[in-house]
Amino acid sequence: MRAQGHISVVQERRLLLITDDGTGCQLTLAHDATVDIDALRQFAEARTHVSVEYSGEPGLASGVAHAVEPR
């Protein structure tokens, strides 16, 4: 699945994506993700609009972000 918005919070390997419609999606960054934690922090600080590819259910342990790309 894919969602777009901006990253509001980064804590350890977790992120909170606020989607374009205002929904919060809490996800864990996959170990093989295309970005690292420092990039997520930069996106959050700059309020960069991003596209996130994820699997599972946001807010649960199964919610995993595999790719985060600036838009």
Number of C-alpha atoms within 10 A of each C-alpha: 9 12 16 19 22 25 28 20 15 22 11 8 15 18 23 20 25 20 19 13 8 10 11 18 20 23 26 23 24 18 12 10 15 13 16 15 16 10 13 24 17 13 20 20 14 11 13 17 18 23 19 23 16 22 15 13 14 18 14 12 11 13 19 25 27 19 18 23 16 12 10
